[in-house]
Amino acid sequence: MKKGFSLKEYSALAGIILIQKDVIADVIYTDITDVIISDNYEVLDIDLNSDGAIDFDFIKFSGSYTWWTSSGFTELRFLNALHCHRLEIENQVAGISFSTYFSYMNYWPYALLPGVLIGDDLQFQNGFVQHMASRVDIGNGTSWVPDKDAGYWWPSAEDHYLGVHFIDSDSNYHYGWIRCSVLDSAEVLIIKDFAYETAIDHPIVAGDTVSYVGINNITNLIDATVYSFGKDIYILTETFKNTEVIICNLKGQEVVRKLLHSKNELINMGNNPAGMYLVTLLNEGKRYNKKVFIE
């Protein structure tokens, strides 16, 4: 496969869809021929809003770093590391960060599921190197891989989404998503398509190509009442047949996905920590979203 290619080379194949909504906001969606990164140092550049500036790039890397510690030099070998780089210093990726034993900051992007709201409720990180998935050989036959909370891309994740927050040429921020698959313990990364919201700092839903109208302002699409009390979430709706409920925490991690079985549904959240959650109802292309607090 060709090294160092850019999405400009796919311009003849890329389709851009512009969808108007009643709000002053548009989503621009770009579909590309799936780009497969499987060889060391292969790179894909992405210009989300086609303004000539590369916003993010993806690379596969295998190699080693030598670290100085109090006990001497230690070599760390990165095996099948898949990285997302933010090219502008202001750009960010939804995820977490933490300091390692060697006082080096690690950044791990979330592998968001379809339907997750990408907005200011998510944590965003601006580390240049974002580790989508990697395995590190720390010597003596010992390997380290990220735990479950570090992004969810390892060892594989098909058709999940990077949530991004990037700056345009006028220094305005926009939210967007990039759909990817990580396969075979980070042997392969596939980038499939992406979208961004043209309205400044307006949220976007992972996988959607239409503007998001507001988290508590779309109840007219599905007639429902959703509220919480203690550890329970109550869902009341006549439109329960073929209605799916998805509950995510504010990191974008899905904790519940099921079909409703009655017009009065109770979902116990006792196994989940206290905090704010996003409840989404989906039925035949219609959507209802509501934030609730679990004690």
Backbone as CSV, one residue per row, in Angstrom:
resi,resn,N_x,N_y,N_z,CA_x,CA_y,CA_z,C_x,C_y,C_z
1,MET,0.841,-1.196,0.000,0.000,0.000,0.000,0.874,1.243,0.000
2,LYS,0.367,2.284,-0.666,1.097,3.525,-0.758,1.254,4.178,0.603
3,LYS,2.424,4.722,0.887,2.691,5.376,2.154,2.399,6.871,2.035
4,GLY,1.966,7.494,3.137,1.831,8.930,3.191,0.778,9.502,2.271
5,PHE,-0.313,8.785,2.018,-1.327,9.305,1.111,-2.274,10.235,1.848
6,SER,-3.017,11.045,1.085,-3.926,12.038,1.647,-5.312,11.824,1.097
7,LEU,-6.304,12.331,1.819,-7.677,12.219,1.331,-7.886,13.019,0.057
8,LYS,-7.027,13.955,-0.252,-7.169,14.675,-1.514,-7.076,13.724,-2.700
9,GLU,-6.361,12.620,-2.538,-6.224,11.650,-3.609,-7.507,10.868,-3.815
10,TYR,-8.434,10.974,-2.859,-9.710,10.271,-2.977,-10.839,11.217,-3.360
11,SER,-10.493,12.429,-3.815,-11.526,13.429,-4.045,-12.529,12.993,-5.102
12,ALA,-12.075,12.213,-6.084,-12.996,11.757,-7.120,-13.981,10.735,-6.602
13,LEU,-13.627,10.079,-5.484,-14.475,9.030,-4.942,-15.293,9.508,-3.751
14,ALA,-14.903,10.644,-3.185,-15.574,11.106,-1.961,-16.901,11.744,-2.298
15,GLY,-17.930,11.430,-1.522,-19.234,12.054,-1.676,-19.517,12.923,-0.474
16,ILE,-20.008,14.115,-0.723,-20.297,15.037,0.362,-21.785,15.330,0.370
17,ILE,-22.406,15.125,1.524,-23.835,15.324,1.660,-24.075,16.488,2.591
18,LEU,-24.836,17.480,2.145,-25.175,18.626,2.967,-26.659,18.591,3.245
19,ILE,-27.040,18.472,4.517,-28.438,18.297,4.884,-28.878,19.486,5.726
20,GLN,-29.916,20.206,5.266,-30.415,21.365,5.984,-31.407,20.939,7.055
21,LYS,-31.416,21.662,8.162,-32.388,21.462,9.228,-33.015,22.812,9.569
22,ASP,-34.054,22.798,10.424,-34.714,24.023,10.818,-33.778,24.917,11.632
23,VAL,-32.869,24.302,12.398,-31.897,25.101,13.125,-30.819,25.558,12.157
24,ILE,-30.076,26.612,12.558,-29.015,27.116,11.684,-27.785,26.247,11.900
25,ALA,-27.819,25.075,11.342,-26.734,24.111,11.519,-26.819,23.100,10.396
26,ASP,-25.676,22.695,9.909,-25.593,21.701,8.849,-24.543,20.672,9.225
27,VAL,-24.770,19.450,8.830,-23.741,18.426,8.948,-23.190,18.157,7.557
28,ILE,-21.890,18.177,7.434,-21.241,17.811,6.176,-20.618,16.439,6.377
29,TYR,-21.073,15.506,5.565,-20.649,14.099,5.656,-19.776,13.765,4.452
30,THR,-18.654,13.120,4.695,-17.743,12.715,3.626,-17.548,11.206,3.680
31,ASP,-17.878,10.553,2.568,-17.671,9.112,2.448,-16.450,8.885,1.573
32,ILE,-15.625,7.944,1.968,-14.422,7.631,1.203,-14.365,6.123,0.985
33,THR,-13.600,5.728,-0.012,-13.269,4.309,-0.128,-12.484,3.911,1.117
34,ASP,-12.896,2.816,1.763,-12.253,2.414,3.016,-10.735,2.396,2.870
35,VAL,-10.064,3.072,3.796,-8.602,3.128,3.802,-8.096,2.150,4.856
36,ILE,-7.264,1.202,4.429,-6.750,0.164,5.315,-5.284,0.454,5.631
37,ILE,-4.988,0.601,6.908,-3.608,0.804,7.363,-3.166,-0.462,8.075
38,SER,-2.208,-1.150,7.489,-1.761,-2.415,8.066,-0.245,-2.542,8.132
39,ASP,0.483,-1.682,7.426,1.940,-1.747,7.424,2.520,-0.642,8.293
40,ASN,3.707,-0.895,8.816,4.361,0.067,9.685,4.594,1.395,8.972
41,TYR,4.272,2.487,9.671,4.464,3.861,9.207,3.541,4.265,8.056
42,GLU,2.506,3.498,7.773,1.486,3.989,6.846,0.713,5.118,7.506
43,VAL,0.381,6.147,6.718,-0.245,7.348,7.260,-1.454,7.726,6.418
44,LEU,-2.503,8.175,7.083,-3.660,8.764,6.412,-3.915,10.137,7.011
45,ASP,-3.988,11.162,6.153,-4.300,12.519,6.589,-5.776,12.801,6.371
46,ILE,-6.395,13.529,7.306,-7.807,13.882,7.183,-7.980,15.386,7.376
47,ASP,-8.563,16.016,6.369,-8.987,17.413,6.422,-10.507,17.397,6.541
48,LEU,-11.019,17.510,7.748,-12.443,17.307,7.997,-13.326,18.289,7.240
49,ASN,-12.928,19.549,7.170,-13.791,20.553,6.564,-13.261,21.099,5.248
50,SER,-12.312,20.387,4.640,-11.806,20.718,3.298,-11.322,22.164,3.188
51,ASP,-10.634,22.650,4.230,-10.124,24.021,4.167,-8.633,24.064,3.840
52,GLY,-8.084,22.899,3.458,-6.676,22.834,3.091,-5.738,22.551,4.238
53,ALA,-6.251,22.509,5.473,-5.424,22.216,6.641,-5.735,20.804,7.134
54,ILE,-4.702,19.991,7.328,-4.894,18.639,7.848,-5.223,18.735,9.336
55,ASP,-6.348,18.156,9.728,-6.798,18.244,11.114,-6.279,17.089,11.970
56,PHE,-6.315,15.875,11.409,-5.867,14.682,12.133,-5.177,13.752,11.151
57,ASP,-4.251,12.943,11.657,-3.747,11.857,10.824,-3.680,10.576,11.649
58,PHE,-3.617,9.470,10.931,-3.585,8.143,11.538,-2.319,7.441,11.065
59,ILE,-1.682,6.708,11.976,-0.447,6.013,11.626,-0.348,4.728,12.421
60,LYS,0.237,3.713,11.799,0.595,2.494,12.516,2.093,2.534,12.789
61,PHE,2.451,2.179,14.032,3.841,2.309,14.449,4.255,1.106,15.274
62,SER,5.417,0.588,14.974,6.049,-0.417,15.823,7.507,0.002,16.004
63,GLY,7.956,0.036,17.220,9.327,0.468,17.463,9.626,0.472,18.945
64,SER,10.669,1.151,19.334,11.068,1.121,20.741,11.520,2.501,21.197
65,TYR,11.325,2.744,22.485,11.832,3.931,23.138,12.696,3.487,24.313
66,THR,13.741,4.257,24.613,14.579,3.985,25.777,14.305,5.044,26.832
67,TRP,13.931,4.592,28.028,13.588,5.489,29.119,14.653,5.384,30.215
68,TRP,14.962,6.532,30.824,15.867,6.544,31.956,15.047,6.524,33.240
69,THR,15.297,5.573,34.097,14.619,5.485,35.388,15.691,5.450,36.472
70,SER,15.265,5.436,37.720,16.214,5.418,38.837,17.056,4.153,38.854
71,SER,16.557,3.111,38.188,17.304,1.852,38.157,18.102,1.683,36.866
72,GLY,18.094,2.719,36.006,18.862,2.635,34.767,17.974,2.802,33.557
73,PHE,18.499,2.420,32.400,17.752,2.555,31.150,16.788,1.380,30.980
74,THR,15.596,1.694,30.502,14.597,0.664,30.209,14.092,0.862,28.791
75,GLU,14.086,-0.205,28.013,13.589,-0.132,26.647,12.145,-0.611,26.606
76,LEU,11.278,0.221,26.035,9.887,-0.141,25.828,9.661,-0.366,24.340
77,ARG,9.136,-1.518,23.974,8.885,-1.840,22.567,7.384,-1.759,22.313
78,PHE,7.013,-0.852,21.407,5.610,-0.701,21.027,5.316,-1.633,19.863
79,LEU,4.381,-2.534,20.069,4.020,-3.510,19.049,2.610,-3.194,18.547
80,ASN,2.474,-3.005,17.249,1.164,-2.747,16.643,0.450,-1.577,17.315
81,ALA,1.122,-0.437,17.391,0.513,0.744,17.976,-0.208,1.533,16.890
82,LEU,-1.475,1.814,17.114,-2.273,2.617,16.193,-2.497,3.978,16.838
83,HIS,-2.038,5.027,16.176,-2.100,6.370,16.738,-2.993,7.267,15.893
84,CYS,-3.707,8.167,16.579,-4.358,9.298,15.935,-3.647,10.553,16.416
85,HIS,-3.146,11.366,15.488,-2.453,12.605,15.845,-3.360,13.799,15.565
86,ARG,-3.383,14.759,16.458,-4.068,16.015,16.147,-3.016,16.979,15.612
87,LEU,-3.282,17.533,14.421,-2.265,18.319,13.728,-2.253,19.783,14.155
88,GLU,-3.393,20.312,14.561,-3.444,21.672,15.105,-3.390,21.580,16.632
89,ILE,-2.689,22.480,17.264,-2.510,22.388,18.710,-3.834,22.528,19.448
90,GLU,-4.820,23.215,18.825,-6.110,23.407,19.484,-7.040,22.212,19.315
91,ASN,-6.743,21.314,18.378,-7.630,20.187,18.117,-7.627,19.201,19.281
92,GLN,-8.747,18.484,19.433,-8.893,17.560,20.554,-9.611,16.292,20.096
93,VAL,-9.418,15.221,20.877,-10.081,13.945,20.645,-10.751,13.523,21.948
94,ALA,-11.996,13.026,21.867,-12.700,12.576,23.062,-12.002,11.351,23.638
95,GLY,-11.680,11.400,24.932,-10.979,10.280,25.544,-10.502,10.630,26.933
96,ILE,-9.565,9.842,27.422,-9.010,10.053,28.761,-7.499,10.198,28.677
97,SER,-6.912,10.658,29.762,-5.453,10.760,29.845,-5.016,10.326,31.234
98,PHE,-3.814,9.803,31.316,-3.259,9.446,32.616,-1.746,9.380,32.497
99,SER,-1.084,9.491,33.628,0.369,9.457,33.666,0.833,8.034,33.937
100,THR,1.849,7.574,33.201,2.382,6.233,33.394,3.421,6.233,34.510
101,TYR,3.946,5.034,34.768,4.989,4.852,35.787,6.197,5.722,35.492
102,PHE,6.421,5.983,34.194,7.600,6.749,33.793,7.274,8.237,33.635
103,SER,6.144,8.687,34.214,5.739,10.101,34.201,5.504,10.614,32.792
104,TYR,5.087,9.734,31.919,4.760,10.117,30.548,3.246,10.109,30.404
105,MET,2.675,11.198,29.858,1.229,11.284,29.717,0.752,10.418,28.547
106,ASN,-0.242,9.588,28.810,-0.859,8.774,27.779,-2.250,9.305,27.494
107,TYR,-2.635,9.266,26.222,-3.948,9.731,25.798,-4.627,8.598,25.035
108,TRP,-5.842,8.239,25.481,-6.559,7.106,24.903,-7.939,7.567,24.441
109,PRO,-8.212,7.556,23.135,-9.517,7.997,22.634,-10.608,6.970,22.936
110,TYR,-11.811,7.475,23.195,-12.961,6.598,23.333,-13.316,5.978,21.978
111,ALA,-13.782,4.728,22.019,-14.375,4.076,20.855,-15.887,4.217,21.006
112,LEU,-16.433,5.300,20.481,-17.832,5.630,20.708,-18.743,4.774,19.834
113,LEU,-19.898,4.440,20.376,-20.904,3.676,19.645,-21.818,4.620,18.887
114,PRO,-22.496,4.108,17.844,-23.460,4.947,17.125,-24.513,5.489,18.076
115,GLY,-24.883,6.740,17.881,-25.914,7.352,18.696,-25.417,8.138,19.881
116,VAL,-24.124,8.050,20.198,-23.575,8.804,21.329,-23.457,10.280,20.947
117,LEU,-23.872,11.146,21.851,-23.788,12.580,21.608,-22.351,13.059,21.803
118,ILE,-21.813,13.716,20.783,-20.456,14.267,20.832,-20.588,15.764,21.054
119,GLY,-20.281,16.188,22.273,-20.419,17.587,22.640,-19.634,17.864,23.896
120,ASP,-19.982,18.960,24.577,-19.153,19.378,25.710,-19.329,18.505,26.945
121,ASP,-20.261,17.527,26.911,-20.371,16.611,28.042,-19.266,15.552,28.040
122,LEU,-18.633,15.329,26.893,-17.541,14.371,26.812,-16.229,15.019,27.264
123,GLN,-15.306,14.191,27.732,-13.954,14.659,27.996,-13.182,14.681,26.674
124,PHE,-12.423,15.742,26.444,-11.596,15.839,25.248,-10.152,16.081,25.653
125,GLN,-9.225,15.452,24.906,-7.805,15.533,25.189,-7.075,16.140,23.995
126,ASN,-6.034,16.926,24.274,-5.302,17.559,23.178,-3.870,17.053,23.062
127,GLY,-3.602,15.847,23.579,-2.274,15.272,23.380,-2.004,15.018,21.910
128,PHE,-0.786,15.294,21.462,-0.462,15.108,20.043,-0.630,13.650,19.623
129,VAL,-0.153,12.716,20.452,-0.258,11.288,20.140,-1.407,10.694,20.944
130,GLN,-2.433,10.223,20.253,-3.579,9.575,20.885,-3.502,8.090,20.550
131,HIS,-3.369,7.237,21.573,-3.188,5.803,21.367,-4.549,5.127,21.187
132,MET,-4.912,4.825,19.963,-6.167,4.099,19.762,-6.045,2.676,20.292
133,ALA,-4.939,2.033,20.009,-4.708,0.666,20.499,-3.222,0.383,20.405
134,SER,-2.666,-0.275,21.411,-1.254,-0.625,21.348,-0.943,-1.694,22.381
135,ARG,0.147,-2.389,22.137,0.673,-3.373,23.084,2.134,-3.046,23.302
136,VAL,2.547,-3.003,24.563,3.900,-2.581,24.903,4.636,-3.728,25.567
137,ASP,5.816,-4.067,25.051,6.697,-5.053,25.659,7.591,-4.319,26.649
138,ILE,7.436,-4.615,27.942,8.198,-3.902,28.969,9.372,-4.734,29.497
139,GLY,9.722,-5.780,28.746,10.887,-6.579,29.110,10.540,-7.779,29.970
140,ASN,11.484,-8.690,30.057,11.332,-9.918,30.858,10.112,-10.735,30.437
141,GLY,9.813,-10.643,29.136,8.683,-11.411,28.624,7.326,-10.885,29.042
142,THR,7.280,-9.659,29.557,6.027,-9.075,30.045,5.504,-8.042,29.059
143,SER,4.208,-8.124,28.754,3.573,-7.146,27.883,2.491,-6.409,28.650
144,TRP,2.225,-5.186,28.227,1.179,-4.375,28.838,0.241,-3.893,27.750
145,VAL,-1.048,-4.006,27.998,-2.044,-3.469,27.070,-2.994,-2.597,27.878
146,PRO,-3.630,-1.626,27.230,-4.541,-0.738,27.967,-5.693,-1.510,28.572
147,ASP,-6.142,-1.068,29.732,-7.273,-1.743,30.358,-8.575,-1.270,29.733
148,LYS,-9.684,-1.789,30.243,-10.980,-1.563,29.621,-11.356,-0.083,29.552
149,ASP,-10.934,0.694,30.542,-11.324,2.095,30.561,-10.521,2.955,29.599
150,ALA,-9.480,2.402,29.024,-8.594,3.209,28.187,-8.986,3.129,26.723
151,GLY,-10.205,3.538,26.432,-10.570,3.749,25.046,-11.460,2.721,24.400
152,TYR,-11.378,1.458,24.839,-12.233,0.401,24.292,-11.865,-0.016,22.857
153,TRP,-10.775,0.463,22.287,-10.399,0.024,20.939,-9.655,-1.318,20.973
154,TRP,-8.991,-1.638,22.060,-8.208,-2.871,22.149,-9.116,-4.017,22.609
155,PRO,-8.969,-5.244,22.085,-8.070,-5.638,20.989,-8.687,-5.407,19.611
156,SER,-10.008,-5.138,19.573,-10.658,-4.845,18.305,-11.945,-4.080,18.576
157,ALA,-12.338,-3.282,17.609,-13.600,-2.541,17.691,-14.020,-2.221,16.259
158,GLU,-15.146,-2.753,15.836,-15.607,-2.548,14.462,-16.675,-1.471,14.414
159,ASP,-16.521,-0.565,13.466,-17.503,0.496,13.215,-17.818,1.290,14.475
160,HIS,-16.762,1.747,15.155,-16.909,2.673,16.261,-16.436,4.056,15.802
161,TYR,-16.592,5.030,16.685,-16.390,6.418,16.266,-15.426,7.149,17.184
162,LEU,-14.515,7.889,16.568,-13.731,8.887,17.286,-14.553,10.164,17.356
163,GLY,-14.683,10.733,18.550,-15.289,12.046,18.685,-14.197,13.097,18.646
164,VAL,-14.350,14.104,17.787,-13.296,15.106,17.623,-13.870,16.506,17.807
165,HIS,-12.998,17.417,18.201,-13.306,18.823,18.408,-12.159,19.575,17.759
166,PHE,-12.427,20.261,16.654,-11.322,20.836,15.886,-11.614,22.288,15.542
167,ILE,-10.553,23.006,15.184,-10.640,24.433,14.915,-10.559,24.679,13.420
168,ASP,-11.352,25.650,12.929,-11.328,25.962,11.504,-10.407,27.149,11.239
169,SER,-10.360,27.591,9.982,-9.430,28.663,9.605,-9.812,30.008,10.204
170,ASP,-11.046,30.121,10.733,-11.476,31.351,11.402,-11.380,31.246,12.924
171,SER,-10.678,30.218,13.397,-10.465,29.974,14.836,-11.755,29.642,15.574
172,ASN,-12.724,29.023,14.867,-13.952,28.557,15.486,-13.896,27.041,15.656
173,TYR,-14.487,26.540,16.755,-14.472,25.109,17.036,-15.711,24.414,16.465
174,HIS,-15.501,23.158,16.040,-16.591,22.325,15.526,-16.418,20.909,16.077
175,TYR,-17.555,20.233,16.299,-17.543,18.831,16.686,-17.712,17.963,15.439
176,GLY,-17.114,16.765,15.488,-17.249,15.837,14.378,-16.982,14.420,14.825
177,TRP,-17.128,13.492,13.886,-16.816,12.092,14.160,-16.061,11.486,12.995
178,ILE,-15.271,10.451,13.299,-14.538,9.676,12.289,-14.808,8.209,12.580
179,ARG,-15.366,7.492,11.605,-15.715,6.077,11.828,-14.523,5.197,11.470
180,CYS,-14.147,4.310,12.392,-12.973,3.456,12.228,-13.282,2.040,12.700
181,SER,-12.426,1.116,12.285,-12.422,-0.242,12.826,-10.987,-0.608,13.162
182,VAL,-10.792,-1.188,14.335,-9.506,-1.765,14.726,-9.686,-3.273,14.760
183,LEU,-8.808,-4.002,14.056,-8.955,-5.449,13.924,-7.689,-6.166,14.354
184,ASP,-7.843,-7.416,14.793,-6.724,-8.338,15.023,-5.665,-7.773,15.959
185,SER,-6.083,-7.338,17.145,-5.152,-6.831,18.159,-4.253,-5.739,17.593
186,ALA,-4.888,-4.775,16.928,-4.219,-3.593,16.378,-3.312,-3.898,15.192
187,GLU,-3.509,-5.041,14.541,-2.785,-5.309,13.302,-3.290,-4.424,12.165
188,VAL,-4.589,-4.088,12.195,-5.212,-3.381,11.079,-6.079,-2.252,11.619
189,LEU,-5.986,-1.090,10.959,-6.881,0.037,11.205,-7.565,0.387,9.894
190,ILE,-8.895,0.533,9.937,-9.664,0.920,8.756,-10.384,2.224,9.059
191,ILE,-10.210,3.220,8.193,-10.933,4.483,8.313,-11.981,4.507,7.208
192,LYS,-13.258,4.757,7.572,-14.362,4.543,6.635,-15.043,5.828,6.162
193,ASP,-15.339,6.747,7.050,-15.996,7.993,6.672,-15.935,8.947,7.848
194,PHE,-16.408,10.173,7.632,-16.382,11.146,8.722,-17.397,12.248,8.448
195,ALA,-17.680,13.030,9.481,-18.629,14.134,9.355,-18.304,15.182,10.405
196,TYR,-18.765,16.410,10.148,-18.621,17.455,11.162,-19.814,18.396,11.085
197,GLU,-20.051,19.098,12.176,-21.139,20.057,12.284,-20.616,21.448,11.957
198,THR,-21.256,22.130,10.991,-20.774,23.444,10.583,-21.066,24.514,11.624
199,ALA,-22.135,24.340,12.408,-22.442,25.327,13.449,-21.360,25.304,14.520
200,ILE,-20.959,26.472,14.968,-19.857,26.593,15.915,-20.224,25.939,17.244
201,ASP,-19.378,25.009,17.684,-19.541,24.317,18.972,-20.927,23.697,19.150
202,HIS,-21.514,23.232,18.063,-22.819,22.573,18.112,-22.589,21.068,18.158
203,PRO,-23.245,20.338,19.047,-22.985,18.893,19.161,-23.406,18.129,17.920
204,ILE,-22.853,16.942,17.778,-23.175,16.045,16.675,-23.328,14.650,17.263
205,VAL,-24.163,13.840,16.647,-24.387,12.470,17.121,-23.507,11.521,16.318
206,ALA,-22.791,10.634,16.983,-21.894,9.695,16.304,-22.666,8.878,15.270
207,GLY,-22.241,8.960,14.027,-22.865,8.213,12.949,-23.939,8.963,12.211
208,ASP,-24.438,10.057,12.783,-25.511,10.802,12.123,-24.964,11.733,11.055
209,THR,-25.792,11.977,10.030,-25.452,12.923,8.973,-26.464,14.055,8.929
210,VAL,-27.210,14.219,10.021,-28.160,15.330,10.123,-27.843,16.122,11.381
211,SER,-28.220,17.393,11.380,-27.918,18.253,12.516,-28.676,17.810,13.751
212,TYR,-28.017,17.986,14.875,-28.609,17.623,16.161,-29.320,18.843,16.719
213,VAL,-30.613,18.661,17.093,-31.417,19.817,17.453,-31.359,20.207,18.912
214,GLY,-30.759,19.430,19.765,-30.689,19.800,21.178,-31.143,18.660,22.056
215,ILE,-30.414,18.448,23.141,-30.588,17.226,23.898,-31.950,17.093,24.550
216,ASN,-32.565,18.184,24.948,-33.884,18.105,25.577,-34.919,18.893,24.778
217,ASN,-34.714,18.986,23.467,-35.597,19.794,22.642,-36.133,19.013,21.461
218,ILE,-36.220,17.675,21.567,-36.706,16.886,20.450,-37.745,15.875,20.912
219,THR,-38.452,16.195,22.003,-39.435,15.259,22.527,-40.608,15.066,21.588
220,ASN,-40.786,15.980,20.623,-41.899,15.836,19.697,-41.679,14.700,18.701
221,LEU,-40.439,14.197,18.576,-40.181,13.128,17.620,-40.698,11.793,18.132
222,ILE,-40.582,11.537,19.423,-41.187,10.366,20.073,-41.911,10.883,21.315
223,ASP,-43.180,10.578,21.426,-43.952,11.021,22.589,-43.589,10.135,23.775
224,ALA,-42.781,10.666,24.686,-42.287,9.865,25.797,-41.981,10.749,26.996
225,THR,-41.957,10.131,28.152,-41.509,10.778,29.384,-40.423,9.904,29.996
226,VAL,-39.280,10.498,30.280,-38.154,9.774,30.872,-37.691,10.553,32.094
227,TYR,-37.577,9.873,33.229,-37.082,10.522,34.435,-36.401,9.472,35.313
228,SER,-35.680,9.944,36.320,-34.970,9.025,37.219,-35.379,9.303,38.655
229,PHE,-35.238,8.265,39.467,-35.457,8.395,40.913,-34.545,7.379,41.592
230,GLY,-33.621,7.894,42.398,-32.660,6.996,43.038,-31.785,6.300,42.013
231,LYS,-31.848,4.975,41.997,-31.043,4.177,41.069,-31.851,3.708,39.859
232,ASP,-33.082,4.179,39.714,-33.960,3.686,38.660,-34.234,4.755,37.604
233,ILE,-34.375,4.300,36.362,-34.800,5.153,35.260,-36.175,4.668,34.804
234,TYR,-37.114,5.592,34.680,-38.475,5.277,34.279,-38.717,5.806,32.868
235,ILE,-39.273,4.944,32.005,-39.578,5.321,30.624,-41.061,5.058,30.388
236,LEU,-41.794,6.111,30.035,-43.220,6.008,29.783,-43.491,6.427,28.342
237,THR,-43.993,5.538,27.523,-44.294,5.866,26.135,-45.279,4.876,25.549
238,GLU,-46.205,5.399,24.749,-47.124,4.535,24.009,-46.410,3.904,22.824
239,THR,-45.326,4.537,22.392,-44.567,4.059,21.232,-43.468,3.121,21.695
240,PHE,-43.841,2.014,22.308,-42.821,1.111,22.842,-42.481,-0.031,21.883
241,LYS,-43.386,-0.358,20.969,-43.101,-1.460,20.048,-41.963,-1.073,19.102
242,ASN,-40.959,-1.954,19.016,-39.782,-1.741,18.168,-38.978,-0.502,18.571
243,THR,-39.142,-0.061,19.815,-38.354,1.074,20.296,-37.144,0.560,21.072
244,GLU,-35.976,1.039,20.695,-34.736,0.654,21.357,-34.327,1.752,22.325
245,VAL,-33.868,1.357,23.497,-33.350,2.310,24.466,-31.850,2.086,24.622
246,ILE,-31.100,3.169,24.570,-29.651,3.141,24.753,-29.319,4.103,25.882
247,ILE,-28.557,3.651,26.863,-28.145,4.498,27.976,-26.624,4.560,28.003
248,CYS,-26.079,5.777,27.980,-24.632,5.977,27.977,-24.244,6.907,29.115
249,ASN,-23.042,6.681,29.664,-22.516,7.654,30.609,-21.915,8.820,29.841
250,LEU,-21.453,9.827,30.530,-20.984,11.022,29.844,-19.586,10.872,29.265
251,LYS,-18.975,9.690,29.417,-17.764,9.377,28.670,-18.105,8.786,27.311
252,GLY,-19.402,8.606,27.049,-19.825,8.009,25.797,-19.829,6.502,25.813
253,GLN,-19.666,5.900,26.999,-19.635,4.445,27.104,-21.050,3.919,27.296
254,GLU,-21.441,2.992,26.441,-22.785,2.418,26.515,-22.888,1.456,27.696
255,VAL,-23.935,1.628,28.511,-24.132,0.739,29.656,-25.401,-0.092,29.522
256,VAL,-26.346,0.361,28.707,-27.581,-0.398,28.475,-27.976,-0.232,27.008
257,ARG,-28.386,-1.327,26.386,-29.001,-1.295,25.061,-30.015,-2.430,25.003
258,LYS,-31.276,-2.106,24.816,-32.320,-3.119,24.821,-33.562,-2.571,24.120
259,LEU,-34.492,-3.479,23.804,-35.789,-3.087,23.278,-36.765,-2.905,24.433
260,LEU,-37.630,-1.914,24.313,-38.676,-1.750,25.309,-39.712,-2.857,25.157
261,HIS,-40.254,-3.323,26.279,-41.238,-4.405,26.258,-42.621,-3.961,26.697
262,SER,-42.719,-2.739,27.226,-44.022,-2.247,27.652,-44.002,-0.730,27.602
263,LYS,-45.169,-0.122,27.759,-45.248,1.336,27.724,-44.818,1.956,29.049
264,ASN,-44.650,1.147,30.080,-44.126,1.607,31.372,-42.913,0.748,31.724
265,GLU,-41.735,1.276,31.462,-40.515,0.476,31.634,-39.684,1.052,32.774
266,LEU,-39.133,0.170,33.605,-38.228,0.571,34.678,-36.885,-0.106,34.439
267,ILE,-35.825,0.685,34.448,-34.473,0.150,34.267,-33.665,0.476,35.513
268,ASN,-33.233,-0.555,36.208,-32.440,-0.367,37.409,-30.968,-0.166,37.046
269,MET,-30.359,0.869,37.600,-28.966,1.222,37.313,-28.083,0.977,38.528
270,GLY,-28.499,0.062,39.397,-27.780,-0.180,40.636,-26.348,-0.635,40.455
271,ASN,-26.024,-1.245,39.320,-24.663,-1.722,39.077,-23.766,-0.653,38.455
272,ASN,-24.284,0.572,38.308,-23.524,1.647,37.681,-23.267,2.762,38.691
273,PRO,-22.156,3.460,38.532,-21.833,4.523,39.482,-22.799,5.697,39.381
274,ALA,-22.879,6.480,40.440,-23.716,7.675,40.431,-23.201,8.674,39.403
275,GLY,-24.114,9.442,38.848,-23.721,10.453,37.877,-24.792,10.685,36.844
276,MET,-24.454,11.522,35.863,-25.366,11.867,34.787,-25.276,10.828,33.672
277,TYR,-26.426,10.488,33.087,-26.494,9.539,31.984,-27.380,10.111,30.872
278,LEU,-27.114,9.681,29.665,-27.917,10.068,28.511,-28.776,8.887,28.097
279,VAL,-30.104,9.089,28.095,-31.051,8.061,27.671,-31.531,8.423,26.269
280,THR,-31.399,7.488,25.332,-31.819,7.700,23.954,-32.845,6.645,23.573
281,LEU,-33.957,7.085,22.996,-34.958,6.187,22.430,-34.907,6.307,20.920
282,LEU,-34.913,5.170,20.235,-34.869,5.139,18.777,-36.028,4.303,18.255
283,ASN,-36.774,4.860,17.274,-37.881,4.123,16.681,-38.135,4.628,15.271
284,GLU,-37.843,3.777,14.281,-38.106,4.063,12.873,-37.557,5.424,12.453
285,GLY,-36.323,5.668,12.817,-35.655,6.899,12.421,-35.944,8.087,13.312
286,LYS,-36.843,7.944,14.283,-37.136,9.023,15.214,-36.302,8.837,16.482
287,ARG,-36.069,9.960,17.167,-35.158,9.937,18.301,-35.715,10.769,19.451
288,TYR,-35.456,10.313,20.667,-35.757,11.072,21.881,-34.539,10.961,22.792
289,ASN,-34.026,12.094,23.274,-32.876,12.101,24.175,-33.223,12.814,25.464
290,LYS,-32.696,12.322,26.565,-32.921,12.970,27.859,-31.754,12.662,28.792
291,LYS,-31.247,13.686,29.463,-30.263,13.495,30.508,-30.980,13.180,31.818
292,VAL,-30.454,12.202,32.554,-30.988,11.893,33.869,-29.829,11.717,34.839
293,PHE,-30.113,11.891,36.126,-29.083,11.723,37.145,-29.393,10.493,37.994
294,ILE,-28.393,9.615,38.149,-28.517,8.413,38.965,-27.758,8.639,40.261
295,GLU,-28.428,8.408,41.395,-27.790,8.638,42.694,-26.847,7.493,43.058
